[in-house]
Amino acid sequence: MGKKLKINNSLLTLKKIEKFIIPFNPPVFTFERSIRNTPFRILISVLLSSRTKDTVTKDASKKLFSIADTPEKMFRTGEQKIKELIYPVGFYKRKAKNIYEICKKLIQIKKVPDNFIELTNLPGVGRKTANLVLALAFNKPSIAVDTHVFRISKRLGWANGEKPEIVEKELKKMFPEIFWNKINQTLVGFGQTVCKPQNPSCNICILEKECPYYTLKRINKI
Ligand code: SF4
């Protein structure tokens, strides 16, 4: 009974957030619309997006794909040129190297893997990237825990884990599988616009009354 109530409340909150952020048009909405394409493009765009603003990733992906939009073409483009094309995304040198190596591997295996193990075997593809690719490219239920998902899940009392993989497990227990793919986009959008890392805009937030972080903030006057 208790667990069921918790699931319903969290779901209700997720749905409220989903609706609430639409008028803010968070950058993640435009970014995800722009990359919905082949699994290869999605994989490369998601890799580029790590520690980079969505607007910067969008421009870099556009430049890169205008020259090379398949593993074969990108491999022929070479690491140096990839580096120039994706600048100024975060860690562009390392990402260019990984993209080049990924293309080499994809040419051998002839497809973008659609499972977690094979995806994380690709250079530079970690848990978060693999989960995002599974959701966006293959519509497989997964939860990518990035800094926004991590922070907001804890602020809302949905998770306590100190590591993203623990938070991922907690969220998976809390939400029915059919909602997993909504969590990343919704919380990233919420985190980009309202529940920001520093100085969240609690004064305009619809969750003010139910947010444990806000209650704590008020009591402690932080
Ligand atoms: S009340 Fe503040 S901390 Fe809580 S969810 Fe809203 S913006 Fe985030």
py3Dmol code that shows the C-alpha trace and the ligand (Angstrom):
import py3Dmol

protein = """\
ATOM      1  CA  MET A   1       0.000   0.000   0.000  1.00  0.00           C
ATOM      2  CA  GLY A   2       2.766   2.435   1.061  1.00  0.00           C
ATOM      3  CA  LYS A   3       4.873   1.606  -2.001  1.00  0.00           C
ATOM      4  CA  LYS A   4       1.911   1.964  -4.337  1.00  0.00           C
ATOM      5  CA  LEU A   5       1.085   5.385  -2.913  1.00  0.00           C
ATOM      6  CA  LYS A   6       4.698   6.492  -3.346  1.00  0.00           C
ATOM      7  CA  ILE A   7       4.727   5.318  -6.961  1.00  0.00           C
ATOM      8  CA  ASN A   8       1.506   7.214  -7.656  1.00  0.00           C
ATOM      9  CA  ASN A   9       2.751  10.395  -6.021  1.00  0.00           C
ATOM     10  CA  SER A  10       6.057  10.351  -7.878  1.00  0.00           C
ATOM     11  CA  LEU A  11       4.337   9.700 -11.163  1.00  0.00           C
ATOM     12  CA  LEU A  12       1.930  12.502 -10.511  1.00  0.00           C
ATOM     13  CA  THR A  13       4.846  14.818  -9.773  1.00  0.00           C
ATOM     14  CA  LEU A  14       6.674  13.724 -12.943  1.00  0.00           C
ATOM     15  CA  LYS A  15       3.582  14.446 -15.000  1.00  0.00           C
ATOM     16  CA  LYS A  16       3.174  17.842 -13.324  1.00  0.00           C
ATOM     17  CA  ILE A  17       6.785  18.743 -14.154  1.00  0.00           C
ATOM     18  CA  GLU A  18       6.350  17.532 -17.731  1.00  0.00           C
ATOM     19  CA  LYS A  19       3.413  19.874 -18.250  1.00  0.00           C
ATOM     20  CA  PHE A  20       4.888  22.747 -16.262  1.00  0.00           C
ATOM     21  CA  ILE A  21       8.088  23.065 -18.322  1.00  0.00           C
ATOM     22  CA  ILE A  22       6.475  23.142 -21.781  1.00  0.00           C
ATOM     23  CA  PRO A  23       6.198  26.985 -21.924  1.00  0.00           C
ATOM     24  CA  PHE A  24       9.872  27.299 -20.902  1.00  0.00           C
ATOM     25  CA  ASN A  25      10.893  25.364 -24.030  1.00  0.00           C
ATOM     26  CA  PRO A  26      14.077  23.943 -22.475  1.00  0.00           C
ATOM     27  CA  PRO A  27      17.122  23.528 -24.765  1.00  0.00           C
ATOM     28  CA  VAL A  28      16.911  19.730 -24.330  1.00  0.00           C
ATOM     29  CA  PHE A  29      13.594  19.669 -26.242  1.00  0.00           C
ATOM     30  CA  THR A  30      15.120  21.304 -29.327  1.00  0.00           C
ATOM     31  CA  PHE A  31      18.260  19.226 -29.008  1.00  0.00           C
ATOM     32  CA  GLU A  32      16.435  15.895 -28.823  1.00  0.00           C
ATOM     33  CA  ARG A  33      14.175  16.856 -31.720  1.00  0.00           C
ATOM     34  CA  SER A  34      17.229  17.753 -33.784  1.00  0.00           C
ATOM     35  CA  ILE A  35      19.042  14.459 -33.193  1.00  0.00           C
ATOM     36  CA  ARG A  36      16.116  12.082 -33.735  1.00  0.00           C
ATOM     37  CA  ASN A  37      17.572  10.432 -36.768  1.00  0.00           C
ATOM     38  CA  THR A  38      19.665   7.330 -37.414  1.00  0.00           C
ATOM     39  CA  PRO A  39      21.060   5.412 -34.396  1.00  0.00           C
ATOM     40  CA  PHE A  40      24.540   6.442 -35.571  1.00  0.00           C
ATOM     41  CA  ARG A  41      23.751  10.164 -35.497  1.00  0.00           C
ATOM     42  CA  ILE A  42      22.041   9.793 -32.137  1.00  0.00           C
ATOM     43  CA  LEU A  43      25.055   7.978 -30.684  1.00  0.00           C
ATOM     44  CA  ILE A  44      27.503  10.629 -31.906  1.00  0.00           C
ATOM     45  CA  SER A  45      25.287  13.552 -30.815  1.00  0.00           C
ATOM     46  CA  VAL A  46      24.788  12.080 -27.350  1.00  0.00           C
ATOM     47  CA  LEU A  47      28.546  11.594 -27.023  1.00  0.00           C
ATOM     48  CA  LEU A  48      29.165  15.189 -28.027  1.00  0.00           C
ATOM     49  CA  SER A  49      26.547  16.435 -25.563  1.00  0.00           C
ATOM     50  CA  SER A  50      28.378  15.256 -22.475  1.00  0.00           C
ATOM     51  CA  ARG A  51      29.477  18.280 -20.396  1.00  0.00           C
ATOM     52  CA  THR A  52      28.444  20.595 -23.203  1.00  0.00           C
ATOM     53  CA  LYS A  53      25.510  22.982 -23.622  1.00  0.00           C
ATOM     54  CA  ASP A  54      22.776  21.593 -25.860  1.00  0.00           C
ATOM     55  CA  THR A  55      23.008  24.577 -28.206  1.00  0.00           C
ATOM     56  CA  VAL A  56      26.770  24.024 -28.689  1.00  0.00           C
ATOM     57  CA  THR A  57      26.232  20.294 -29.266  1.00  0.00           C
ATOM     58  CA  LYS A  58      23.534  21.006 -31.826  1.00  0.00           C
ATOM     59  CA  ASP A  59      25.843  23.258 -33.875  1.00  0.00           C
ATOM     60  CA  ALA A  60      28.786  20.873 -33.611  1.00  0.00           C
ATOM     61  CA  SER A  61      26.656  17.879 -34.686  1.00  0.00           C
ATOM     62  CA  LYS A  62      25.336  19.853 -37.644  1.00  0.00           C
ATOM     63  CA  LYS A  63      28.850  20.766 -38.790  1.00  0.00           C
ATOM     64  CA  LEU A  64      30.131  17.225 -38.337  1.00  0.00           C
ATOM     65  CA  PHE A  65      27.196  15.505 -40.070  1.00  0.00           C
ATOM     66  CA  SER A  66      27.325  17.924 -43.003  1.00  0.00           C
ATOM     67  CA  ILE A  67      30.750  16.436 -43.808  1.00  0.00           C
ATOM     68  CA  ALA A  68      30.224  12.859 -42.621  1.00  0.00           C
ATOM     69  CA  ASP A  69      27.013  11.146 -41.554  1.00  0.00           C
ATOM     70  CA  THR A  70      28.001   7.484 -41.608  1.00  0.00           C
ATOM     71  CA  PRO A  71      30.737   5.570 -39.737  1.00  0.00           C
ATOM     72  CA  GLU A  72      32.594   4.992 -43.026  1.00  0.00           C
ATOM     73  CA  LYS A  73      32.604   8.679 -44.027  1.00  0.00           C
ATOM     74  CA  MET A  74      33.502   9.807 -40.509  1.00  0.00           C
ATOM     75  CA  PHE A  75      36.356   7.328 -40.288  1.00  0.00           C
ATOM     76  CA  ARG A  76      37.709   8.597 -43.627  1.00  0.00           C
ATOM     77  CA  THR A  77      37.392  12.182 -42.344  1.00  0.00           C
ATOM     78  CA  GLY A  78      40.038  11.366 -39.745  1.00  0.00           C
ATOM     79  CA  GLU A  79      40.543  12.283 -36.109  1.00  0.00           C
ATOM     80  CA  GLN A  80      42.155  15.673 -36.758  1.00  0.00           C
ATOM     81  CA  LYS A  81      39.325  16.939 -38.963  1.00  0.00           C
ATOM     82  CA  ILE A  82      36.680  15.587 -36.534  1.00  0.00           C
ATOM     83  CA  LYS A  83      38.429  17.540 -33.801  1.00  0.00           C
ATOM     84  CA  GLU A  84      38.230  20.753 -35.830  1.00  0.00           C
ATOM     85  CA  LEU A  85      34.578  20.185 -36.727  1.00  0.00           C
ATOM     86  CA  ILE A  86      33.334  19.513 -33.198  1.00  0.00           C
ATOM     87  CA  TYR A  87      35.236  22.349 -31.496  1.00  0.00           C
ATOM     88  CA  PRO A  88      34.232  23.918 -29.007  1.00  0.00           C
ATOM     89  CA  VAL A  89      32.328  21.015 -27.358  1.00  0.00           C
ATOM     90  CA  GLY A  90      33.722  20.011 -23.964  1.00  0.00           C
ATOM     91  CA  PHE A  91      36.688  17.603 -24.133  1.00  0.00           C
ATOM     92  CA  TYR A  92      36.671  17.860 -27.940  1.00  0.00           C
ATOM     93  CA  LYS A  93      40.115  16.270 -28.329  1.00  0.00           C
ATOM     94  CA  ARG A  94      39.180  13.166 -26.354  1.00  0.00           C
ATOM     95  CA  LYS A  95      35.765  12.991 -27.985  1.00  0.00           C
ATOM     96  CA  ALA A  96      37.286  13.221 -31.492  1.00  0.00           C
ATOM     97  CA  LYS A  97      39.585  10.308 -30.671  1.00  0.00           C
ATOM     98  CA  ASN A  98      36.696   8.247 -29.273  1.00  0.00           C
ATOM     99  CA  ILE A  99      34.440   9.033 -32.242  1.00  0.00           C
ATOM    100  CA  TYR A 100      37.179   7.970 -34.652  1.00  0.00           C
ATOM    101  CA  GLU A 101      37.711   4.696 -32.748  1.00  0.00           C
ATOM    102  CA  ILE A 102      33.957   4.100 -32.499  1.00  0.00           C
ATOM    103  CA  CYS A 103      33.596   4.492 -36.273  1.00  0.00           C
ATOM    104  CA  LYS A 104      36.390   1.963 -36.811  1.00  0.00           C
ATOM    105  CA  LYS A 105      34.536  -0.504 -34.587  1.00  0.00           C
ATOM    106  CA  LEU A 106      31.106   0.174 -36.111  1.00  0.00           C
ATOM    107  CA  ILE A 107      32.499  -0.494 -39.584  1.00  0.00           C
ATOM    108  CA  GLN A 108      33.572  -3.934 -38.317  1.00  0.00           C
ATOM    109  CA  ILE A 109      30.326  -4.825 -36.543  1.00  0.00           C
ATOM    110  CA  LYS A 110      28.178  -3.103 -39.210  1.00  0.00           C
ATOM    111  CA  LYS A 111      25.591  -1.509 -36.881  1.00  0.00           C
ATOM    112  CA  VAL A 112      25.115   0.562 -33.764  1.00  0.00           C
ATOM    113  CA  PRO A 113      24.582  -1.959 -30.952  1.00  0.00           C
ATOM    114  CA  ASP A 114      21.109  -1.951 -29.400  1.00  0.00           C
ATOM    115  CA  ASN A 115      22.097  -3.362 -26.031  1.00  0.00           C
ATOM    116  CA  PHE A 116      23.774  -1.923 -22.951  1.00  0.00           C
ATOM    117  CA  ILE A 117      26.800  -4.255 -22.814  1.00  0.00           C
ATOM    118  CA  GLU A 118      27.891  -3.769 -26.417  1.00  0.00           C
ATOM    119  CA  LEU A 119      27.264  -0.031 -26.291  1.00  0.00           C
ATOM    120  CA  THR A 120      29.408   0.389 -23.187  1.00  0.00           C
ATOM    121  CA  ASN A 121      32.165  -1.574 -24.918  1.00  0.00           C
ATOM    122  CA  LEU A 122      32.537   1.283 -27.393  1.00  0.00           C
ATOM    123  CA  PRO A 123      35.280   3.818 -26.554  1.00  0.00           C
ATOM    124  CA  GLY A 124      34.021   6.695 -24.411  1.00  0.00           C
ATOM    125  CA  VAL A 125      30.503   5.272 -24.036  1.00  0.00           C
ATOM    126  CA  GLY A 126      29.557   5.110 -20.365  1.00  0.00           C
ATOM    127  CA  ARG A 127      26.386   4.165 -18.575  1.00  0.00           C
ATOM    128  CA  LYS A 128      24.626   7.508 -19.114  1.00  0.00           C
ATOM    129  CA  THR A 129      25.378   7.674 -22.859  1.00  0.00           C
ATOM    130  CA  ALA A 130      24.376   4.038 -23.404  1.00  0.00           C
ATOM    131  CA  ASN A 131      21.065   4.547 -21.590  1.00  0.00           C
ATOM    132  CA  LEU A 132      20.286   7.669 -23.559  1.00  0.00           C
ATOM    133  CA  VAL A 133      21.067   5.954 -26.873  1.00  0.00           C
ATOM    134  CA  LEU A 134      18.899   2.961 -25.928  1.00  0.00           C
ATOM    135  CA  ALA A 135      15.996   5.303 -25.185  1.00  0.00           C
ATOM    136  CA  LEU A 136      16.365   7.732 -28.092  1.00  0.00           C
ATOM    137  CA  ALA A 137      17.580   5.428 -30.852  1.00  0.00           C
ATOM    138  CA  PHE A 138      15.876   2.151 -29.988  1.00  0.00           C
ATOM    139  CA  ASN A 139      13.009   3.191 -27.711  1.00  0.00           C
ATOM    140  CA  LYS A 140      14.169   0.691 -25.093  1.00  0.00           C
ATOM    141  CA  PRO A 141      13.189   1.480 -21.486  1.00  0.00           C
ATOM    142  CA  SER A 142      16.164   3.040 -19.737  1.00  0.00           C
ATOM    143  CA  ILE A 143      17.009   5.914 -17.408  1.00  0.00           C
ATOM    144  CA  ALA A 144      20.046   8.063 -18.121  1.00  0.00           C
ATOM    145  CA  VAL A 145      21.128   9.721 -14.887  1.00  0.00           C
ATOM    146  CA  ASP A 146      23.014  12.916 -15.664  1.00  0.00           C
ATOM    147  CA  THR A 147      23.677  15.801 -13.266  1.00  0.00           C
ATOM    148  CA  HIS A 148      20.109  17.181 -13.578  1.00  0.00           C
ATOM    149  CA  VAL A 149      18.426  13.804 -13.007  1.00  0.00           C
ATOM    150  CA  PHE A 150      20.786  13.082 -10.116  1.00  0.00           C
ATOM    151  CA  ARG A 151      20.269  16.435  -8.381  1.00  0.00           C
ATOM    152  CA  ILE A 152      16.505  16.737  -8.858  1.00  0.00           C
ATOM    153  CA  SER A 153      15.774  13.127  -7.860  1.00  0.00           C
ATOM    154  CA  LYS A 154      17.512  13.843  -4.589  1.00  0.00           C
ATOM    155  CA  ARG A 155      15.879  17.233  -4.062  1.00  0.00           C
ATOM    156  CA  LEU A 156      12.460  15.649  -4.529  1.00  0.00           C
ATOM    157  CA  GLY A 157      13.289  12.773  -2.195  1.00  0.00           C
ATOM    158  CA  TRP A 158      13.013  10.152  -4.965  1.00  0.00           C
ATOM    159  CA  ALA A 159      16.542   8.885  -4.402  1.00  0.00           C
ATOM    160  CA  ASN A 160      19.296   8.933  -1.788  1.00  0.00           C
ATOM    161  CA  GLY A 161      22.163   7.230  -3.618  1.00  0.00           C
ATOM    162  CA  GLU A 162      25.533   8.926  -3.792  1.00  0.00           C
ATOM    163  CA  LYS A 163      26.303   7.533  -7.248  1.00  0.00           C
ATOM    164  CA  PRO A 164      24.358   7.857 -10.519  1.00  0.00           C
ATOM    165  CA  GLU A 165      24.034   4.070 -10.905  1.00  0.00           C
ATOM    166  CA  ILE A 166      22.416   3.824  -7.458  1.00  0.00           C
ATOM    167  CA  VAL A 167      20.010   6.656  -8.274  1.00  0.00           C
ATOM    168  CA  GLU A 168      19.210   4.875 -11.549  1.00  0.00           C
ATOM    169  CA  LYS A 169      18.291   1.725  -9.596  1.00  0.00           C
ATOM    170  CA  GLU A 170      16.161   3.705  -7.135  1.00  0.00           C
ATOM    171  CA  LEU A 171      14.276   5.409  -9.957  1.00  0.00           C
ATOM    172  CA  LYS A 172      13.746   2.111 -11.738  1.00  0.00           C
ATOM    173  CA  LYS A 173      12.150   0.708  -8.600  1.00  0.00           C
ATOM    174  CA  MET A 174       9.971   3.780  -8.171  1.00  0.00           C
ATOM    175  CA  PHE A 175       8.587   4.240 -11.686  1.00  0.00           C
ATOM    176  CA  PRO A 176       6.805   1.747 -13.921  1.00  0.00           C
ATOM    177  CA  GLU A 177       8.964   0.796 -16.926  1.00  0.00           C
ATOM    178  CA  ILE A 178       6.764   2.588 -19.458  1.00  0.00           C
ATOM    179  CA  PHE A 179       7.708   5.926 -17.874  1.00  0.00           C
ATOM    180  CA  TRP A 180      11.469   5.374 -17.719  1.00  0.00           C
ATOM    181  CA  ASN A 181      12.161   7.066 -21.050  1.00  0.00           C
ATOM    182  CA  LYS A 182      10.338  10.225 -19.954  1.00  0.00           C
ATOM    183  CA  ILE A 183      12.451  10.789 -16.854  1.00  0.00           C
ATOM    184  CA  ASN A 184      15.665  12.071 -18.439  1.00  0.00           C
ATOM    185  CA  GLN A 185      14.096  14.575 -20.815  1.00  0.00           C
ATOM    186  CA  THR A 186      11.638  15.856 -18.195  1.00  0.00           C
ATOM    187  CA  LEU A 187      14.173  16.340 -15.412  1.00  0.00           C
ATOM    188  CA  VAL A 188      16.864  17.744 -17.708  1.00  0.00           C
ATOM    189  CA  GLY A 189      14.364  20.273 -19.039  1.00  0.00           C
ATOM    190  CA  PHE A 190      13.246  21.112 -15.508  1.00  0.00           C
ATOM    191  CA  GLY A 191      16.877  21.460 -14.381  1.00  0.00           C
ATOM    192  CA  GLN A 192      17.809  23.713 -17.299  1.00  0.00           C
ATOM    193  CA  THR A 193      14.978  26.133 -16.664  1.00  0.00           C
ATOM    194  CA  VAL A 194      13.610  26.038 -13.092  1.00  0.00           C
ATOM    195  CA  CYS A 195      15.255  23.582 -10.700  1.00  0.00           C
ATOM    196  CA  LYS A 196      18.721  24.828 -11.623  1.00  0.00           C
ATOM    197  CA  PRO A 197      21.880  23.628  -9.847  1.00  0.00           C
ATOM    198  CA  GLN A 198      22.503  26.956  -8.129  1.00  0.00           C
ATOM    199  CA  ASN A 199      19.618  29.129  -6.943  1.00  0.00           C
ATOM    200  CA  PRO A 200      16.659  27.055  -8.142  1.00  0.00           C
ATOM    201  CA  SER A 201      13.630  29.213  -8.973  1.00  0.00           C
ATOM    202  CA  CYS A 202      11.486  27.845  -6.116  1.00  0.00           C
ATOM    203  CA  ASN A 203       9.400  31.035  -6.104  1.00  0.00           C
ATOM    204  CA  ILE A 204       7.810  30.089  -9.435  1.00  0.00           C
ATOM    205  CA  CYS A 205       7.875  26.308  -8.978  1.00  0.00           C
ATOM    206  CA  ILE A 206       4.629  24.344  -8.773  1.00  0.00           C
ATOM    207  CA  LEU A 207       6.268  21.820  -6.437  1.00  0.00           C
ATOM    208  CA  GLU A 208       6.963  24.293  -3.659  1.00  0.00           C
ATOM    209  CA  LYS A 209       4.516  22.632  -1.246  1.00  0.00           C
ATOM    210  CA  GLU A 210       5.662  19.074  -1.813  1.00  0.00           C
ATOM    211  CA  CYS A 211       9.414  19.545  -2.307  1.00  0.00           C
ATOM    212  CA  PRO A 212      11.534  18.306   0.648  1.00  0.00           C
ATOM    213  CA  TYR A 213      14.484  20.405  -0.505  1.00  0.00           C
ATOM    214  CA  TYR A 214      12.388  23.566  -0.497  1.00  0.00           C
ATOM    215  CA  THR A 215      11.014  22.788   2.986  1.00  0.00           C
ATOM    216  CA  LEU A 216      14.548  22.300   4.257  1.00  0.00           C
ATOM    217  CA  LYS A 217      15.688  25.464   2.553  1.00  0.00           C
ATOM    218  CA  ARG A 218      12.900  27.452   4.226  1.00  0.00           C
ATOM    219  CA  ILE A 219      13.529  26.002   7.691  1.00  0.00           C
ATOM    220  CA  ASN A 220      17.260  26.535   7.475  1.00  0.00           C
ATOM    221  CA  LYS A 221      16.830  29.809   5.604  1.00  0.00           C
ATOM    222  CA  ILE A 222      19.504  28.740   3.087  1.00  0.00           C
TER     223      ILE A 222
END
"""
ligand_1 = """\
8
SF4
S 10.689 23.857 -5.112
Fe 12.731 24.499 -5.763
S 14.131 22.815 -5.281
Fe 12.029 22.029 -5.182
S 11.671 21.179 -7.215
Fe 10.933 23.296 -7.259
S 12.643 24.514 -7.991
Fe 13.462 22.509 -7.377
"""
view = py3Dmol.view(width=600, height=400)
view.addModel(protein, "pdb")
view.setStyle({"model": 0}, {"cartoon": {"style": "trace"}})
view.addModel(ligand_1, "xyz")
view.setStyle({"model": 1}, {"stick": {}})
view.zoomTo()
view.show()
